[in-house]
Amino acid sequence: MARRKQTTTRDKHISFRLSEEERFKLIDKAQRSGMSVGDFVRARSLQARKRKAREIEGASALPDELRLAHQLRKIGVNVNQIAHHCNRFQVPPPAELAPLLSEIRTLLNATWSRPRG
């Protein structure tokens, strides 16, 4: 006779609200880590490190280049979400995406080619 696995009974429920974008990010991160959404949230929330107050406050006083890098990261996340959605549901990218990416490239080239100092 096979032994039964000893498991923790998870009979308590916690719910929270997310925007559609946050929900998509959460599902994507869970899938990329090879976990279910519940396991991913449980692991991340129970193993999270505590942030110091100074780390949180310092985010508003970023130099221009770091602020730009932060904005670029946010744009990249959005583009990645669009690509993931298109690949997942086998739909072509929106027609507005190509000119937008071209404009972003132009702005990046202009930004990085200007003298710093």
C-alpha angles and dihedrals in degrees: 000000000000120000119246115240114246107236135175113250109236103197100144121092130208123183132187136175126250135184116245089256093050091047091051091049091049094050091046093050092047092050093048091051091049094242137117115254091251093050091045094051091044093050095045096045098044094045098041117129119232114251122222117240090240092060091056096045094047092064093078095057099060121148116247095261093051091047089052091048089050092052091047090052091052091050090048091052090052093048089048090052091052091050092047092050092048092049094044096051096031094238126141117252117264114275090237092062100075096055090043092053090047090053091048090051091050092051092047093050091049092048096048095043095055117097117262126212 
